[in-house]
Amino acid sequence: MDVLEGRNLATSAMLREWKDLLTVKSDKTMAAWDFIRRVGDLAYCMTNSKVEDYGRVIPNVPPRYNFKQVSDQSLCCKIY
């Protein structure tokens, strides 16, 4: 598995789990504002991660990674 595929899978998995919390599919529930905040935090982490390499801090995001595209695919169903 390449880095881009791994990041896409991780993003999708987290978003699907949270989507179920907003519907009747889950025993637990989550307030909509809490869901929005968590998705915002996930987007920030997935698009702004950095790594230190020999004293330099450089971006650690695959060039073709697109959070919006992954989130659109993961949250494709209407949330009621």
PyMOL commands that place a pseudoatom at each C-alpha (Angstrom):
pseudoatom trace, name=CA, resn=MET, resi=1, chain=A, elem=C, hetatm=0, pos=[0.000, 0.000, 0.000]
pseudoatom trace, name=CA, resn=ASP, resi=2, chain=A, elem=C, hetatm=0, pos=[1.378, 3.406, -0.858]
pseudoatom trace, name=CA, resn=VAL, resi=3, chain=A, elem=C, hetatm=0, pos=[1.230, 6.455, 1.411]
pseudoatom trace, name=CA, resn=LEU, resi=4, chain=A, elem=C, hetatm=0, pos=[-1.628, 8.113, -0.491]
pseudoatom trace, name=CA, resn=GLU, resi=5, chain=A, elem=C, hetatm=0, pos=[-3.803, 5.003, -0.364]
pseudoatom trace, name=CA, resn=GLY, resi=6, chain=A, elem=C, hetatm=0, pos=[-3.147, 4.608, 3.369]
pseudoatom trace, name=CA, resn=ARG, resi=7, chain=A, elem=C, hetatm=0, pos=[-4.060, 8.211, 4.096]
pseudoatom trace, name=CA, resn=ASN, resi=8, chain=A, elem=C, hetatm=0, pos=[-7.243, 7.909, 2.019]
pseudoatom trace, name=CA, resn=LEU, resi=9, chain=A, elem=C, hetatm=0, pos=[-8.263, 4.708, 3.832]
pseudoatom trace, name=CA, resn=ALA, resi=10, chain=A, elem=C, hetatm=0, pos=[-7.626, 6.227, 7.271]
pseudoatom trace, name=CA, resn=THR, resi=11, chain=A, elem=C, hetatm=0, pos=[-9.630, 9.344, 6.406]
pseudoatom trace, name=CA, resn=SER, resi=12, chain=A, elem=C, hetatm=0, pos=[-12.538, 7.305, 5.043]
pseudoatom trace, name=CA, resn=ALA, resi=13, chain=A, elem=C, hetatm=0, pos=[-12.611, 5.008, 8.061]
pseudoatom trace, name=CA, resn=MET, resi=14, chain=A, elem=C, hetatm=0, pos=[-12.760, 7.882, 10.531]
pseudoatom trace, name=CA, resn=LEU, resi=15, chain=A, elem=C, hetatm=0, pos=[-15.411, 9.771, 8.600]
pseudoatom trace, name=CA, resn=ARG, resi=16, chain=A, elem=C, hetatm=0, pos=[-17.674, 6.722, 8.207]
pseudoatom trace, name=CA, resn=GLU, resi=17, chain=A, elem=C, hetatm=0, pos=[-17.481, 5.971, 11.925]
pseudoatom trace, name=CA, resn=TRP, resi=18, chain=A, elem=C, hetatm=0, pos=[-18.496, 9.532, 12.792]
pseudoatom trace, name=CA, resn=LYS, resi=19, chain=A, elem=C, hetatm=0, pos=[-21.249, 9.630, 10.146]
pseudoatom trace, name=CA, resn=ASP, resi=20, chain=A, elem=C, hetatm=0, pos=[-22.917, 6.649, 11.807]
pseudoatom trace, name=CA, resn=LEU, resi=21, chain=A, elem=C, hetatm=0, pos=[-23.003, 8.581, 15.098]
pseudoatom trace, name=CA, resn=LEU, resi=22, chain=A, elem=C, hetatm=0, pos=[-25.301, 11.170, 13.482]
pseudoatom trace, name=CA, resn=THR, resi=23, chain=A, elem=C, hetatm=0, pos=[-27.806, 8.594, 12.263]
pseudoatom trace, name=CA, resn=VAL, resi=24, chain=A, elem=C, hetatm=0, pos=[-29.930, 5.928, 13.880]
pseudoatom trace, name=CA, resn=LYS, resi=25, chain=A, elem=C, hetatm=0, pos=[-27.399, 3.248, 12.855]
pseudoatom trace, name=CA, resn=SER, resi=26, chain=A, elem=C, hetatm=0, pos=[-25.465, 3.672, 16.083]
pseudoatom trace, name=CA, resn=ASP, resi=27, chain=A, elem=C, hetatm=0, pos=[-26.293, 3.185, 19.755]
pseudoatom trace, name=CA, resn=LYS, resi=28, chain=A, elem=C, hetatm=0, pos=[-24.313, 6.358, 20.474]
pseudoatom trace, name=CA, resn=THR, resi=29, chain=A, elem=C, hetatm=0, pos=[-25.082, 9.863, 19.244]
pseudoatom trace, name=CA, resn=MET, resi=30, chain=A, elem=C, hetatm=0, pos=[-23.030, 12.978, 18.553]
pseudoatom trace, name=CA, resn=ALA, resi=31, chain=A, elem=C, hetatm=0, pos=[-24.122, 16.586, 18.357]
pseudoatom trace, name=CA, resn=ALA, resi=32, chain=A, elem=C, hetatm=0, pos=[-23.825, 18.068, 14.879]
pseudoatom trace, name=CA, resn=TRP, resi=33, chain=A, elem=C, hetatm=0, pos=[-21.449, 20.821, 16.047]
pseudoatom trace, name=CA, resn=ASP, resi=34, chain=A, elem=C, hetatm=0, pos=[-19.188, 18.241, 17.660]
pseudoatom trace, name=CA, resn=PHE, resi=35, chain=A, elem=C, hetatm=0, pos=[-19.183, 16.284, 14.390]
pseudoatom trace, name=CA, resn=ILE, resi=36, chain=A, elem=C, hetatm=0, pos=[-18.257, 19.430, 12.419]
pseudoatom trace, name=CA, resn=ARG, resi=37, chain=A, elem=C, hetatm=0, pos=[-15.440, 20.252, 14.844]
pseudoatom trace, name=CA, resn=ARG, resi=38, chain=A, elem=C, hetatm=0, pos=[-14.041, 16.721, 14.639]
pseudoatom trace, name=CA, resn=VAL, resi=39, chain=A, elem=C, hetatm=0, pos=[-14.152, 16.690, 10.834]
pseudoatom trace, name=CA, resn=GLY, resi=40, chain=A, elem=C, hetatm=0, pos=[-12.381, 20.074, 10.846]
pseudoatom trace, name=CA, resn=ASP, resi=41, chain=A, elem=C, hetatm=0, pos=[-9.699, 18.703, 13.177]
pseudoatom trace, name=CA, resn=LEU, resi=42, chain=A, elem=C, hetatm=0, pos=[-9.271, 15.634, 10.981]
pseudoatom trace, name=CA, resn=ALA, resi=43, chain=A, elem=C, hetatm=0, pos=[-8.984, 17.779, 7.848]
pseudoatom trace, name=CA, resn=TYR, resi=44, chain=A, elem=C, hetatm=0, pos=[-6.348, 19.960, 9.514]
pseudoatom trace, name=CA, resn=CYS, resi=45, chain=A, elem=C, hetatm=0, pos=[-4.289, 16.963, 10.671]
pseudoatom trace, name=CA, resn=MET, resi=46, chain=A, elem=C, hetatm=0, pos=[-4.491, 15.149, 7.346]
pseudoatom trace, name=CA, resn=THR, resi=47, chain=A, elem=C, hetatm=0, pos=[-3.578, 18.209, 5.255]
pseudoatom trace, name=CA, resn=ASN, resi=48, chain=A, elem=C, hetatm=0, pos=[-1.018, 19.945, 7.488]
pseudoatom trace, name=CA, resn=SER, resi=49, chain=A, elem=C, hetatm=0, pos=[1.118, 17.150, 8.940]
pseudoatom trace, name=CA, resn=LYS, resi=50, chain=A, elem=C, hetatm=0, pos=[4.868, 17.739, 8.983]
pseudoatom trace, name=CA, resn=VAL, resi=51, chain=A, elem=C, hetatm=0, pos=[7.951, 15.642, 9.688]
pseudoatom trace, name=CA, resn=GLU, resi=52, chain=A, elem=C, hetatm=0, pos=[11.450, 16.564, 10.815]
pseudoatom trace, name=CA, resn=ASP, resi=53, chain=A, elem=C, hetatm=0, pos=[14.170, 15.399, 8.437]
pseudoatom trace, name=CA, resn=TYR, resi=54, chain=A, elem=C, hetatm=0, pos=[17.751, 16.123, 9.496]
pseudoatom trace, name=CA, resn=GLY, resi=55, chain=A, elem=C, hetatm=0, pos=[16.710, 19.250, 11.380]
pseudoatom trace, name=CA, resn=ARG, resi=56, chain=A, elem=C, hetatm=0, pos=[14.388, 20.559, 8.666]
pseudoatom trace, name=CA, resn=VAL, resi=57, chain=A, elem=C, hetatm=0, pos=[10.625, 20.492, 9.108]
pseudoatom trace, name=CA, resn=ILE, resi=58, chain=A, elem=C, hetatm=0, pos=[8.925, 19.556, 5.847]
pseudoatom trace, name=CA, resn=PRO, resi=59, chain=A, elem=C, hetatm=0, pos=[5.325, 18.744, 4.830]
pseudoatom trace, name=CA, resn=ASN, resi=60, chain=A, elem=C, hetatm=0, pos=[4.337, 15.103, 5.165]
pseudoatom trace, name=CA, resn=VAL, resi=61, chain=A, elem=C, hetatm=0, pos=[1.261, 15.105, 2.930]
pseudoatom trace, name=CA, resn=PRO, resi=62, chain=A, elem=C, hetatm=0, pos=[1.234, 13.138, -0.322]
pseudoatom trace, name=CA, resn=PRO, resi=63, chain=A, elem=C, hetatm=0, pos=[1.044, 15.592, -3.247]
pseudoatom trace, name=CA, resn=ARG, resi=64, chain=A, elem=C, hetatm=0, pos=[-2.103, 14.025, -4.692]
pseudoatom trace, name=CA, resn=TYR, resi=65, chain=A, elem=C, hetatm=0, pos=[-3.987, 13.805, -1.369]
pseudoatom trace, name=CA, resn=ASN, resi=66, chain=A, elem=C, hetatm=0, pos=[-7.308, 15.646, -1.499]
pseudoatom trace, name=CA, resn=PHE, resi=67, chain=A, elem=C, hetatm=0, pos=[-9.294, 15.698, 1.760]
pseudoatom trace, name=CA, resn=LYS, resi=68, chain=A, elem=C, hetatm=0, pos=[-12.393, 17.154, 0.096]
pseudoatom trace, name=CA, resn=GLN, resi=69, chain=A, elem=C, hetatm=0, pos=[-12.508, 14.375, -2.471]
pseudoatom trace, name=CA, resn=VAL, resi=70, chain=A, elem=C, hetatm=0, pos=[-12.118, 11.654, 0.175]
pseudoatom trace, name=CA, resn=SER, resi=71, chain=A, elem=C, hetatm=0, pos=[-14.685, 13.243, 2.490]
pseudoatom trace, name=CA, resn=ASP, resi=72, chain=A, elem=C, hetatm=0, pos=[-17.200, 13.647, -0.365]
pseudoatom trace, name=CA, resn=GLN, resi=73, chain=A, elem=C, hetatm=0, pos=[-16.884, 9.920, -1.115]
pseudoatom trace, name=CA, resn=SER, resi=74, chain=A, elem=C, hetatm=0, pos=[-17.128, 8.917, 2.559]
pseudoatom trace, name=CA, resn=LEU, resi=75, chain=A, elem=C, hetatm=0, pos=[-20.097, 11.145, 3.374]
pseudoatom trace, name=CA, resn=CYS, resi=76, chain=A, elem=C, hetatm=0, pos=[-21.903, 10.559, 0.086]
pseudoatom trace, name=CA, resn=CYS, resi=77, chain=A, elem=C, hetatm=0, pos=[-25.192, 9.640, 1.740]
pseudoatom trace, name=CA, resn=LYS, resi=78, chain=A, elem=C, hetatm=0, pos=[-27.515, 12.294, 3.134]
pseudoatom trace, name=CA, resn=ILE, resi=79, chain=A, elem=C, hetatm=0, pos=[-27.295, 12.649, 6.889]
pseudoatom trace, name=CA, resn=TYR, resi=80, chain=A, elem=C, hetatm=0, pos=[-30.674, 13.141, 8.520]
for i in range(1, 80): cmd.bond("trace and resi %d" % i, "trace and resi %d" % (i + 1))
show_as sticks, trace
zoom trace
